[in-house]
Amino acid sequence: MHEGPKLPSWASEGRAASGASLREAHRTGLLARRAREAGTLLERCDLCPRACGVDRCAGERGACGAGAIAEVASAGPHFGEEPPLVGRLGSGTIFFAHCGLRCLFCQNHDISFGSGQPVGAEGLAAIMLHLQREGCHNVNLVTPTHYLPQILAAVDVAAAGGLEIPLVWNCGGYESVAALALLDGIVDIYMPDFKFAEPGPARRLCGAPDYFDVARAAVREMHRQVGDLELGPDGTARRGLLVRHLVLPGGEAGTERVVAFLADEVSRETWVNVMDQYRPCHRAREFPPLDRRITGGEYEAARAAARRAGLHRGIL
């Protein structure tokens, strides 16, 4: 299993800063230091467990397809996310182009395998601040991992401009623990997918046979940083972990093993969305049984497995 770069000497600073506002993280220079440290990883890219080692600062593109400048596919209030994120006024989503996981059944394949509008730190910060002015309950960074340095730089700018709403790290679950350490005390809410429990489907569908081990370590680190999901008086998420698990046809997701891990090794208070919206997309029809939707029985069996494991918060 790829462990990523060693934790930097200042990684523990996040624990001290975790209760501070983004403005305080800007004032103390924490955000700037994190952005600089993350930026050095682009020279021999090690941001995700692929560790492709390309020099993105010199114009090379990684296994994810990303270069040195963040690319945004779309941004705006979104009402299709989980209820604790949406609230009354929506989740302020920023969809980033490219992806390090690049699943062959991706429902957003036009974004993850495509391109977006290049945006610098000032421009990305302006988007975040606009979403806050629109009344969004959070800034929801969708598929952000390969742009971690650029995002930290933008958050530093946005924090100076008054960004105060929670930051959501909405990712595929295939994360480096050392990279996540750069976000400690900065990200308020982690929302990873937990896609696979077995190496066979993970190898065949996204070329990541180590997915389960990598995701387990990542989710443990996320939970260490932010804990169980906490809701404000209005019912919207303020801090904590939400996990998405997409039920796949024929048991390809390994649901029972996934939910057992969450309940036994993370927390039975973990907020989980067991999702039923799978449909064959991108190249899914080339990989039976992913060439069909799930059945009602498959979905109910997945929900029952989550409840048997002791999970009781979320969409189960």
C-alpha positions as CSV (number, residue, x, y, z in Angstrom):
1,M,0.0,0.0,0.0
2,H,1.3,3.5,-0.9
3,E,1.7,5.6,2.2
4,G,2.7,8.9,0.5
5,P,5.3,11.3,1.8
6,K,6.2,11.3,5.5
7,L,4.2,13.6,7.7
8,P,5.8,17.0,7.8
9,S,7.1,18.2,11.2
10,W,4.3,20.7,11.6
11,A,1.5,18.2,11.0
12,S,0.4,18.5,14.6
13,E,-0.3,22.2,14.2
14,G,-3.7,21.3,12.7
15,R,-4.9,19.9,16.0
16,A,-4.2,23.3,17.7
17,A,-5.8,25.2,14.8
18,S,-8.9,22.9,14.3
19,G,-11.2,25.1,16.4
20,A,-9.9,28.4,14.9
21,S,-11.6,30.3,12.1
22,L,-10.1,30.3,8.6
23,R,-9.3,34.0,9.2
24,E,-7.2,33.0,12.2
25,A,-5.4,30.3,10.2
26,H,-4.7,33.0,7.6
27,R,-3.5,35.5,10.3
28,T,-1.1,33.0,11.9
29,G,0.3,31.9,8.5
30,L,-0.9,28.3,8.9
31,L,-2.7,28.4,5.5
32,A,0.3,29.9,3.7
33,R,2.7,27.3,5.2
34,R,0.4,24.4,4.2
35,A,0.0,25.8,0.7
36,R,3.8,26.1,0.2
37,E,4.4,22.6,1.5
38,A,1.7,21.2,-0.7
39,G,3.0,23.1,-3.7
40,T,6.4,21.3,-3.5
41,L,4.7,18.0,-4.0
42,L,3.7,19.1,-7.6
43,E,7.3,18.9,-8.7
44,R,7.3,15.2,-8.3
45,C,3.6,14.6,-7.8
46,D,2.8,12.5,-4.8
47,L,-0.6,14.0,-3.8
48,C,-2.6,10.8,-4.3
49,P,-1.8,7.1,-3.9
50,R,-1.0,6.8,-7.6
51,A,2.3,8.7,-6.8
52,C,2.9,9.2,-10.5
53,G,5.9,11.4,-9.9
54,V,5.5,13.8,-12.8
55,D,6.6,17.4,-12.6
56,R,3.3,19.3,-12.9
57,C,5.1,22.6,-12.3
58,A,7.1,22.0,-15.6
59,G,3.9,21.4,-17.6
60,E,3.6,17.7,-17.2
61,R,0.2,16.2,-16.4
62,G,-0.4,13.5,-13.8
63,A,-2.2,10.2,-14.0
64,C,-5.2,12.2,-13.0
65,G,-4.9,14.4,-16.1
66,A,-4.2,17.6,-14.1
67,G,-1.5,20.1,-14.5
68,A,-0.2,23.0,-12.5
69,I,-3.3,25.2,-12.6
70,A,-6.6,24.2,-11.1
71,E,-9.4,23.6,-13.6
72,V,-13.0,24.2,-12.6
73,A,-15.8,22.6,-14.5
74,S,-18.7,24.3,-12.8
75,A,-19.7,26.1,-9.5
76,G,-22.8,27.1,-7.8
77,P,-25.5,26.3,-5.2
78,H,-26.4,22.6,-5.4
79,F,-29.5,21.0,-3.9
80,G,-28.8,17.3,-4.8
81,E,-26.3,16.7,-2.1
82,E,-26.9,15.0,1.3
83,P,-29.5,16.9,3.4
84,P,-27.0,18.0,6.1
85,L,-25.0,19.8,3.4
86,V,-27.9,21.3,1.4
87,G,-30.0,22.8,4.2
88,R,-32.3,25.5,2.9
89,L,-30.0,27.5,0.6
90,G,-27.9,24.8,-0.9
91,S,-24.3,23.4,-0.8
92,G,-21.8,25.7,-2.6
93,T,-20.3,23.2,-4.9
94,I,-17.1,23.7,-6.9
95,F,-16.6,20.8,-9.4
96,F,-13.0,20.3,-10.4
97,A,-12.0,18.8,-13.7
98,H,-9.9,15.6,-13.9
99,C,-9.7,12.8,-11.2
100,G,-7.1,10.5,-9.8
101,L,-9.4,7.5,-9.6
102,R,-11.1,7.7,-13.0
103,C,-13.6,4.9,-12.5
104,L,-14.8,3.3,-15.7
105,F,-18.4,3.6,-14.5
106,C,-18.1,7.3,-13.5
107,Q,-21.4,9.2,-13.6
108,N,-19.4,12.5,-14.0
109,H,-17.0,11.1,-16.6
110,D,-17.4,14.2,-18.8
111,I,-15.7,16.1,-15.9
112,S,-13.3,13.5,-14.5
113,F,-12.0,12.6,-17.9
114,G,-12.5,16.0,-19.4
115,S,-11.2,19.5,-18.8
116,G,-12.4,22.8,-17.2
117,Q,-11.7,26.5,-17.0
118,P,-8.2,27.2,-15.6
119,V,-8.5,29.3,-12.4
120,G,-5.8,30.8,-10.3
121,A,-5.8,31.3,-6.5
122,E,-7.5,34.7,-6.7
123,G,-10.2,33.4,-9.1
124,L,-10.9,30.3,-7.0
125,A,-11.1,32.4,-3.8
126,A,-13.6,34.7,-5.6
127,I,-15.8,31.7,-6.4
128,M,-15.7,30.6,-2.7
129,L,-16.6,34.1,-1.5
130,H,-19.4,34.4,-4.1
131,L,-20.9,31.1,-2.9
132,Q,-20.8,32.4,0.7
133,R,-22.6,35.7,-0.4
134,E,-25.2,33.6,-2.1
135,G,-26.1,32.1,1.3
136,C,-24.7,28.6,0.7
137,H,-24.1,26.6,3.9
138,N,-20.6,25.5,2.9
139,V,-18.0,25.4,0.2
140,N,-18.2,21.9,-1.2
141,L,-14.9,21.0,-3.1
142,V,-15.8,18.1,-5.4
143,T,-13.0,15.8,-6.5
144,P,-10.4,18.2,-5.1
145,T,-7.4,15.9,-4.2
146,H,-5.2,16.6,-7.3
147,Y,-5.6,20.3,-6.7
148,L,-4.8,20.3,-3.0
149,P,-2.0,22.9,-3.2
150,Q,-4.0,25.3,-5.4
151,I,-7.0,25.0,-3.1
152,L,-5.0,25.8,0.0
153,A,-3.6,28.9,-1.7
154,A,-7.1,29.9,-2.7
155,V,-8.5,29.3,0.8
156,D,-5.7,31.6,2.2
157,V,-6.9,34.4,-0.1
158,A,-10.5,33.7,0.6
159,A,-9.9,33.6,4.4
160,A,-8.4,37.1,4.2
161,G,-11.6,38.2,2.4
162,G,-13.8,36.9,5.1
163,L,-14.6,33.2,4.2
164,E,-16.2,31.7,7.2
165,I,-18.5,28.9,6.1
166,P,-17.4,25.2,6.5
167,L,-15.1,23.6,3.9
168,V,-16.2,20.2,2.6
169,W,-13.7,17.8,1.1
170,N,-15.8,15.7,-1.3
171,C,-13.6,13.0,-2.6
172,G,-13.4,9.4,-3.9
173,G,-11.8,8.0,-0.8
174,Y,-8.5,7.1,-2.5
175,E,-6.4,9.6,-0.5
176,S,-2.9,9.8,0.9
177,V,-2.8,10.1,4.7
178,A,0.2,12.4,4.4
179,A,-1.7,14.7,2.0
180,L,-4.7,14.7,4.3
181,A,-2.4,15.9,7.1
182,L,-2.1,19.1,5.1
183,L,-5.8,19.7,5.6
184,D,-5.8,19.1,9.3
185,G,-7.4,22.1,11.0
186,I,-8.5,23.6,7.6
187,V,-11.2,21.2,6.3
188,D,-14.3,21.1,8.5
189,I,-16.3,18.3,6.8
190,Y,-15.0,15.2,5.0
191,M,-17.3,13.4,2.6
192,P,-15.5,10.5,1.0
193,D,-16.9,7.8,-1.2
194,F,-16.1,4.3,0.0
195,K,-16.4,2.4,-3.3
196,F,-14.9,-1.1,-3.0
197,A,-14.0,-3.7,-0.4
198,E,-12.2,-6.2,-2.7
199,P,-9.2,-5.8,-4.9
200,G,-10.7,-7.5,-8.0
201,P,-13.4,-5.0,-8.8
202,A,-11.2,-2.1,-7.7
203,R,-8.4,-3.3,-10.1
204,R,-10.8,-3.9,-13.0
205,L,-12.8,-0.7,-12.7
206,C,-10.3,1.9,-11.6
207,G,-6.9,0.3,-11.7
208,A,-6.5,0.6,-7.9
209,P,-6.4,-2.9,-6.3
210,D,-5.2,-1.3,-3.1
211,Y,-8.3,0.8,-2.8
212,F,-9.8,-0.8,0.3
213,D,-6.6,-0.5,2.4
214,V,-5.9,3.0,1.2
215,A,-9.5,4.1,1.9
216,R,-9.5,2.5,5.3
217,A,-6.4,4.5,6.3
218,A,-7.8,7.7,4.8
219,V,-11.2,7.5,6.5
220,R,-9.5,6.8,9.8
221,E,-7.4,9.9,9.4
222,M,-10.5,12.0,8.4
223,H,-12.3,10.9,11.5
224,R,-9.3,11.6,13.6
225,Q,-9.3,15.1,12.4
226,V,-13.0,16.0,12.5
227,G,-14.8,13.2,14.4
228,D,-18.5,12.3,14.0
229,L,-20.8,14.6,12.1
230,E,-22.0,17.6,14.1
231,L,-25.1,19.5,13.1
232,G,-26.0,23.1,13.9
233,P,-29.3,24.4,15.2
234,D,-30.6,24.6,11.7
235,G,-29.8,21.0,11.0
236,T,-26.9,21.7,8.6
237,A,-23.5,20.1,9.0
238,R,-20.8,22.1,10.9
239,R,-18.1,19.6,11.3
240,G,-17.4,15.9,11.0
241,L,-17.4,12.9,8.7
242,L,-20.0,11.7,6.1
243,V,-19.4,8.6,4.0
244,R,-21.1,7.8,0.7
245,H,-21.3,4.2,-0.4
246,L,-22.7,3.5,-3.9
247,V,-24.4,0.1,-4.1
248,L,-23.1,-1.7,-7.3
249,P,-24.8,-4.6,-9.2
250,G,-23.8,-8.1,-8.2
251,G,-22.3,-7.1,-4.9
252,E,-19.2,-5.5,-6.7
253,A,-18.9,-2.8,-4.0
254,G,-18.5,-5.4,-1.1
255,T,-21.0,-3.5,1.0
256,E,-21.0,-5.8,4.0
257,R,-17.2,-5.5,4.5
258,V,-17.4,-1.7,4.0
259,V,-20.1,-1.1,6.6
260,A,-18.5,-3.5,9.0
261,F,-15.3,-1.4,8.8
262,L,-17.1,1.8,9.4
263,A,-19.0,0.5,12.4
264,D,-16.2,-1.5,14.0
265,E,-13.1,0.6,13.2
266,V,-14.3,4.1,12.8
267,S,-17.5,4.8,14.7
268,R,-21.1,3.5,14.9
269,E,-22.0,7.2,14.9
270,T,-20.7,7.6,11.3
271,W,-23.2,9.3,9.1
272,V,-23.5,7.1,6.0
273,N,-25.5,7.4,2.7
274,V,-26.1,4.0,1.2
275,M,-26.9,5.2,-2.3
276,D,-29.2,3.5,-4.9
277,Q,-28.6,5.7,-7.9
278,Y,-26.2,3.6,-9.8
279,R,-26.8,3.5,-13.5
280,P,-24.5,2.3,-16.3
281,C,-22.3,5.2,-17.4
282,H,-19.1,5.8,-19.4
283,R,-17.7,2.3,-20.1
284,A,-19.8,0.4,-17.5
285,R,-21.5,-1.7,-20.2
286,E,-18.2,-3.3,-21.0
287,F,-18.0,-4.8,-17.5
288,P,-21.0,-7.0,-16.5
289,P,-22.7,-7.0,-14.1
290,L,-22.2,-3.2,-14.2
291,D,-24.1,-3.1,-17.4
292,R,-27.4,-2.9,-15.5
293,R,-29.0,-1.0,-12.7
294,I,-29.2,-2.5,-9.2
295,T,-32.3,-4.3,-8.1
296,G,-34.6,-3.3,-5.3
297,G,-33.5,-6.4,-3.5
298,E,-29.8,-5.5,-3.8
299,Y,-30.4,-2.1,-2.4
300,E,-32.5,-3.4,0.6
301,A,-29.8,-6.0,1.3
302,A,-27.2,-3.2,1.4
303,R,-29.3,-1.1,3.8
304,A,-29.9,-4.1,6.0
305,A,-26.2,-4.9,6.2
306,A,-25.5,-1.3,7.3
307,R,-28.1,-1.6,10.1
308,R,-26.9,-5.0,11.2
309,A,-23.4,-3.6,11.5
310,G,-24.7,-1.0,14.0
311,L,-24.8,2.1,11.8
312,H,-27.8,4.2,12.4
313,R,-27.1,7.7,11.2
314,G,-27.7,8.8,7.6
315,I,-29.6,7.4,4.7
316,L,-29.7,3.7,5.5
